[in-house]
Amino acid sequence: MSESLITVLPVVLRPDPGRTVIRPFLPSDPPGFETPGHPRAERIARRVLELDEAELREELDRVRLSLDERHRDVPALLLRRFAEMANQLPGAAHATEAHRMLIGAYFSAEYSFESAALFNPSIVEHPDLSGTEDGATRFILSLRGIGEGHLSSVTFRTGTWAADGSVAVDPPSPTSVAPIVAPSGTDDVFELDCGGSREPSETVLFPVVPSQSRGIEDLRLTPLTMPDGHSTYVGTFTAVGDRGVQQQMLQTDDFATFRMRPVTGDLAAAKGMALFPRQIGGRHFAIGRQDNENLWLFASDDLFAWTGGQKLIEPRYPWEFVQMGNCGSPLEIEEGWLLLTHGVGVVRNYCMGAALLDKDDPSKVLGRTPLPILEPGPQDRDGYVPNVVYSCGALVRGRTMLLPYGIADDYTGFGTVSIDALLDAMESPA
């Protein structure tokens, strides 16, 4: 690696087990131990309804003492959870508000969503730039948090990239809020209402449908200009469920409401999809790696349906001999599309590189970095998964790139890269 390419910044984000969100909890009976006509949820609710007034108030006080310190509007949250369960609890139809609240608490769990890891960031310019100093850039960072059971969720941070090149990430709120989930009327399309969050760091997006039951991984956010000129943010992510992986998308204008839906076609059952931030020649474009070895280029008239594709870049250098992938959406610069890549090499080391694609025809590769621009150093090797540096997206301002990156699938660091130096380090494709 050329040491001159990346300037590592003194900013590190580490997982915090104290950050929790309240999520649904629904115990069930193991096979062979069911009680016909009386499912476990109904039995739990019945026990709550049998509490006398003193016991009920004592348990509610205990719940409030536990949750009020880290969560807002706990009574409303617990009542909403009861309402979600009501059709499974016929005996609780005439329960008092106190009973409903306590029943809601029994079907809720406090979940430490980033207790094990906080990594694989992507970054976009903040939609609200009011109050930003001249020359500075406000940003929103998405991160993959891992908590109990190796379950991945998406969390956010805000920060400022100052005019002098320094980076400051705002301290996260002590409160984390789960979204209110509602079907949109179309199969597998869900609306997520995060209006209870007062700022982006309070929002936690955890699995909400069976296709995500084992996690939401590696959100690649990008600003996207739609054909009608409307600007929005779209993120591709990997949903992991009982039936394997599925590529899905998240779309938002304001980071307060989100729409979540699956991708169809040849990219649907793959990892690592990344969208171009605008159409080219009237079509959407994306980078994929559905063969788990090479980088592919896709074009589509439909943002959510991707078929065909053509091989774009194959492993060429020793640090990418095992496989290649992208490290976020392509970034538009004067010379073309700057595509951050990752390569897997010896001893399963994950390193980062870059390629330059033609602006009008991204199937043309204009240059590639023969050496990694970032690789695991001695200080970065230890973590949840050793020997990994990885990103899900960067931000360009002028001739400088701000690169947040995950380290050892554990925590997050930041660096800056000169665009001119990066292009000078590339060589033409063979």
C-alpha positions in Angstrom: 0.0 0.0 0.0 1.2 3.5 -0.8 1.3 5.3 2.6 0.7 8.6 0.8 -2.8 7.6 -0.5 -4.7 7.7 2.7 -4.5 9.9 5.7 -5.9 8.1 8.7 -7.9 10.5 11.0 -8.0 10.3 14.8 -11.7 9.4 14.8 -12.9 5.9 15.9 -16.4 4.6 16.5 -16.7 1.6 18.8 -19.7 -0.6 19.8 -21.6 0.5 22.8 -23.5 -2.2 24.8 -25.4 0.5 26.6 -27.3 1.5 23.5 -30.6 -0.5 23.5 -33.9 -0.6 21.6 -37.1 -2.2 22.6 -38.1 -4.8 20.1 -40.9 -7.5 19.9 -40.4 -10.7 21.9 -42.7 -13.7 21.3 -41.9 -17.0 23.1 -43.3 -20.2 21.7 -43.6 -23.9 22.7 -41.1 -26.4 21.5 -42.5 -29.2 19.3 -44.3 -31.8 21.3 -45.1 -29.5 24.2 -47.9 -27.4 22.8 -51.1 -26.9 24.7 -53.9 -27.3 22.1 -56.2 -24.3 22.1 -54.0 -22.4 24.5 -50.8 -21.1 22.8 -48.0 -19.8 25.0 -48.8 -16.1 24.4 -52.4 -16.6 25.6 -51.1 -18.4 28.7 -48.7 -15.6 29.6 -51.5 -13.0 29.2 -53.8 -15.0 31.3 -51.3 -15.0 34.2 -51.0 -11.2 34.0 -54.7 -10.8 34.1 -54.9 -12.9 37.3 -52.6 -10.5 39.2 -54.4 -8.4 41.8 -54.1 -4.6 41.8 -51.2 -4.4 44.1 -49.2 -7.0 42.2 -50.0 -5.3 38.9 -48.9 -1.9 40.1 -45.7 -3.4 41.6 -44.7 -5.1 38.3 -45.5 -2.0 36.3 -43.4 0.2 38.5 -40.5 -2.3 38.1 -40.9 -2.1 34.3 -40.9 1.7 34.3 -37.9 1.8 36.6 -36.0 -0.4 34.2 -37.0 1.2 30.9 -37.7 4.9 31.6 -34.0 5.7 32.0 -33.1 4.8 28.4 -36.4 5.1 26.5 -39.1 7.7 25.8 -42.8 7.3 25.9 -42.6 3.8 27.5 -46.4 3.6 28.3 -47.3 4.3 24.6 -44.7 1.9 23.4 -46.0 -1.0 25.6 -49.6 -0.3 24.7 -48.7 -0.4 21.0 -47.0 -3.7 21.6 -50.2 -5.0 23.3 -52.2 -3.9 20.2 -49.9 -5.8 17.9 -50.6 -8.9 20.0 -54.3 -8.4 20.7 -55.6 -10.8 18.0 -53.6 -13.6 19.7 -55.0 -12.8 23.1 -58.7 -13.3 23.1 -59.0 -13.3 26.9 -57.4 -9.9 27.1 -60.0 -8.1 25.0 -61.5 -6.3 28.1 -58.2 -5.8 30.0 -57.6 -2.5 31.8 -55.0 -0.1 30.5 -52.6 -1.2 33.2 -53.0 -4.8 32.3 -52.5 -4.0 28.6 -49.4 -2.1 29.4 -47.9 -5.0 31.4 -48.9 -7.6 28.9 -47.1 -5.5 26.2 -44.0 -5.5 28.4 -44.1 -9.3 28.6 -44.0 -9.4 24.8 -41.1 -6.9 24.5 -37.4 -7.2 25.0 -34.6 -4.7 25.4 -32.0 -5.4 22.7 -28.4 -4.1 22.7 -28.1 -3.7 19.0 -24.4 -2.8 18.8 -23.0 -4.7 21.8 -20.6 -6.8 19.6 -19.7 -4.6 16.7 -20.2 -1.3 14.9 -18.7 -1.3 11.4 -19.1 -1.3 7.6 -20.2 2.3 7.2 -21.7 4.3 4.3 -21.9 8.0 4.2 -24.1 10.6 2.4 -24.5 14.4 2.7 -27.0 15.3 5.3 -30.4 16.5 3.8 -30.5 19.4 6.3 -27.5 21.7 5.8 -28.8 24.6 7.8 -26.3 26.1 10.2 -23.3 24.4 8.4 -20.2 26.6 8.4 -18.8 27.7 5.1 -16.7 25.0 3.5 -17.9 22.3 5.8 -20.1 19.3 5.0 -22.7 17.8 7.3 -23.2 14.0 6.8 -25.2 11.0 7.8 -23.4 7.8 8.5 -25.1 4.4 8.4 -23.5 1.6 10.3 -24.0 -2.1 10.8 -24.5 -3.0 14.4 -24.2 -6.6 15.7 -25.9 -7.6 18.9 -27.1 -10.7 20.7 -27.3 -13.8 18.5 -25.1 -12.2 15.8 -28.1 -10.3 14.6 -27.3 -7.3 12.4 -29.2 -4.1 12.4 -28.8 -0.6 10.8 -28.0 2.4 13.0 -27.0 6.0 12.1 -24.7 8.8 13.2 -24.4 12.4 12.1 -21.2 14.5 11.9 -19.3 17.3 10.2 -16.4 17.2 7.7 -14.9 20.6 8.4 -13.4 22.9 5.9 -9.9 22.1 7.3 -10.4 18.4 6.6 -11.0 17.3 10.2 -14.0 15.1 11.0 -16.2 15.2 14.1 -19.0 12.6 14.7 -21.8 13.8 17.0 -22.3 11.9 20.2 -25.3 9.6 19.7 -28.5 10.1 21.7 -28.8 8.0 24.8 -32.3 7.0 23.4 -32.9 4.6 20.6 -36.3 4.1 18.9 -37.7 1.2 16.9 -39.7 2.1 13.9 -43.5 1.6 13.6 -43.9 -0.9 10.8 -46.8 -1.0 8.4 -47.5 -2.9 5.2 -47.9 -0.6 2.2 -50.5 -2.8 0.5 -48.0 -4.5 -1.7 -46.4 -7.9 -0.8 -43.0 -7.6 0.9 -43.1 -3.8 0.8 -43.1 -2.1 4.2 -43.3 1.5 5.4 -41.1 2.3 8.4 -42.2 5.3 10.5 -39.3 6.6 12.5 -41.1 9.8 13.5 -40.5 8.9 17.2 -36.8 9.6 16.6 -35.7 13.2 17.3 -32.5 12.8 15.3 -31.0 10.1 13.1 -28.8 8.4 15.8 -32.0 7.4 17.6 -33.3 5.3 14.7 -32.5 1.6 14.6 -33.7 -0.6 11.7 -33.8 -4.2 12.8 -35.3 -7.2 11.0 -39.1 -6.8 10.5 -40.0 -9.6 8.0 -39.0 -13.3 7.8 -36.6 -12.7 4.9 -34.6 -10.6 7.4 -34.9 -12.8 10.4 -31.2 -13.4 10.7 -30.1 -9.8 10.0 -29.9 -6.7 7.9 -26.3 -6.3 6.6 -24.2 -3.7 5.0 -26.4 -0.8 3.9 -24.9 1.0 0.9 -26.5 4.4 0.9 -26.4 6.8 -2.0 -28.2 10.0 -3.0 -30.3 9.1 -6.1 -31.7 11.5 -8.7 -34.9 10.0 -10.1 -35.9 10.4 -13.7 -38.4 13.2 -12.7 -35.6 15.1 -11.1 -36.7 14.2 -7.5 -33.8 13.6 -5.2 -33.9 10.9 -2.6 -31.7 8.5 -0.8 -31.6 4.8 -1.6 -29.7 2.0 0.1 -29.1 -1.5 -1.0 -28.6 -4.1 1.8 -28.4 -7.8 2.3 -31.3 -9.4 4.1 -30.4 -12.8 5.7 -33.3 -15.1 6.5 -34.0 -18.8 6.9 -34.0 -19.3 3.2 -30.6 -17.6 2.6 -29.7 -14.1 1.4 -31.8 -11.6 -0.5 -30.9 -8.2 -1.8 -33.3 -5.5 -0.7 -33.6 -1.7 -0.9 -34.4 1.1 1.6 -35.6 4.4 0.3 -36.0 7.7 2.3 -36.2 11.4 1.6 -35.7 12.6 5.2 -34.4 9.7 7.4 -37.7 9.9 9.3 -39.8 7.5 7.1 -38.4 4.7 5.0 -39.8 2.3 2.5 -38.3 -1.2 2.4 -38.7 -3.7 -0.5 -36.9 -6.6 -2.1 -35.0 -6.6 -5.4 -36.0 -9.1 -8.1 -34.0 -10.8 -10.9 -30.5 -12.0 -11.1 -29.2 -9.7 -8.3 -31.9 -10.8 -5.9 -30.1 -13.7 -4.3 -26.6 -12.1 -4.1 -24.7 -9.8 -1.8 -23.0 -6.5 -2.4 -25.3 -4.7 -4.8 -24.4 -0.9 -5.2 -26.5 1.6 -7.2 -25.1 4.4 -9.4 -26.4 7.7 -8.0 -28.2 8.7 -11.3 -29.4 7.3 -14.5 -27.0 7.0 -17.5 -28.6 7.2 -21.0 -32.0 6.9 -19.4 -31.3 3.7 -17.5 -30.5 2.8 -13.9 -27.1 1.1 -13.3 -25.7 -1.1 -10.5 -22.6 -3.0 -9.6 -23.1 -6.6 -8.4 -21.0 -9.7 -7.6 -23.6 -12.5 -7.9 -20.9 -15.1 -8.8 -19.0 -14.2 -5.6 -15.8 -13.7 -7.5 -16.0 -10.9 -10.1 -17.6 -7.5 -10.4 -20.6 -7.2 -12.7 -22.3 -4.3 -14.3 -26.1 -4.2 -14.6 -28.5 -1.9 -16.4 -32.3 -1.7 -15.9 -35.3 0.4 -16.7 -36.8 -0.7 -13.3 -35.0 0.3 -10.1 -36.1 -2.9 -8.4 -35.7 -5.6 -11.2 -32.2 -6.5 -12.4 -31.6 -9.2 -14.9 -28.7 -10.1 -17.3 -25.5 -8.2 -16.5 -22.0 -8.4 -17.8 -18.7 -9.1 -16.2 -16.9 -5.9 -15.5 -13.7 -6.6 -13.5 -12.0 -9.8 -12.7 -9.4 -10.5 -10.0 -6.0 -9.5 -11.4 -3.6 -8.7 -8.5 -2.6 -11.0 -5.7 -4.5 -9.1 -3.0 -7.8 -9.9 -4.9 -7.1 -13.4 -6.2 -9.9 -15.0 -4.2 -12.7 -12.6 -4.9 -13.7 -9.0 -5.6 -16.6 -6.8 -4.5 -17.5 -3.1 -4.3 -17.1 -0.9 -1.3 -20.1 1.3 -2.0 -21.9 3.1 -4.8 -19.8 4.7 -7.6 -18.8 8.3 -7.0 -19.1 10.8 -9.8 -16.0 12.8 -10.4 -14.8 14.9 -13.4 -12.9 12.0 -14.9 -15.6 9.4 -14.6 -17.1 7.0 -12.0 -14.8 6.3 -9.1 -15.6 2.8 -7.9 -14.2 1.6 -4.5 -13.5 -2.1 -4.5 -12.5 -4.8 -2.1 -10.3 -7.8 -2.8 -9.8 -11.0 -0.8 -6.3 -12.4 -0.9 -4.0 -14.6 1.1 -5.1 -15.7 4.6 -8.5 -14.2 3.7 -7.2 -10.7 4.0 -9.8 -8.0 2.9 -8.1 -5.0 1.3 -9.6 -2.0 -0.5 -8.8 -0.7 -3.9 -10.4 1.5 -6.6 -11.2 1.6 -10.3 -12.3 4.3 -12.7 -15.2 3.8 -15.1 -16.1 5.8 -18.1 -18.8 8.4 -17.3 -21.0 7.8 -20.3 -20.3 4.1 -20.7 -19.5 2.5 -17.3 -18.7 -0.9 -19.0 -15.4 0.7 -19.9 -12.8 0.4 -17.2 -10.3 3.2 -17.5 -8.0 2.4 -14.6 -7.4 0.2 -11.5 -5.1 0.4 -8.5 -2.5 -2.4 -8.7 -1.9 -2.1 -4.9 -4.5 -1.7 -2.1 -5.3 1.8 -1.1 -6.1 0.4 2.4 -5.2 -2.9 4.0 -5.2 -4.3 7.5 -2.2 -3.0 9.5 -0.8 -4.6 12.7 -3.0 -2.3 14.8 -6.1 -3.3 12.8 -5.8 -7.1 12.7 -7.6 -8.1 15.9 -11.4 -8.1 16.1 -14.5 -10.0 15.4 -13.2 -11.1 12.0 -9.4 -10.5 11.8 -7.6 -9.1 8.7 -10.5 -7.0 7.3 -10.9 -3.4 6.2 -14.1 -2.7 4.4 -16.4 0.1 3.5 -20.0 0.5 2.2 -19.5 4.0 0.7 -17.5 7.2 0.7 -18.1 11.0 0.1 -16.3 13.3 -2.3 -15.8 17.0 -1.8 -13.8 18.8 -4.4 -10.7 16.7 -5.0 -10.8 14.8 -1.7 -12.6 11.7 -0.6 -13.8 11.0 2.9 -13.6 7.3 3.6 -15.2 5.7 6.6 -14.3 2.0 6.9 -14.9 -1.0 9.1 -12.0 -2.7 10.9 -11.9 -6.4 11.6 -15.7 -6.5 11.5 -15.5 -4.7 14.9 -15.3 -0.9 14.8 -15.1 2.0 12.4 -12.3 4.3 11.4 -12.0 7.3 9.0 -9.5 8.5 6.5 -9.1 11.0 3.6 -7.8 10.3 0.2 -6.6 12.8 -2.5 -8.5 12.1 -5.7 -5.5 13.2 -7.8 -3.1 10.9 -6.0 -5.6 8.0 -6.3 -6.0 8.5 -10.0 -2.2 8.8 -10.4 -1.8 5.4 -8.6 -4.0 3.6 -11.2 -2.8 1.7 -14.2 -4.6 1.1 -17.4 -6.5 -2.2 -17.7 -4.6 -5.0 -19.6 
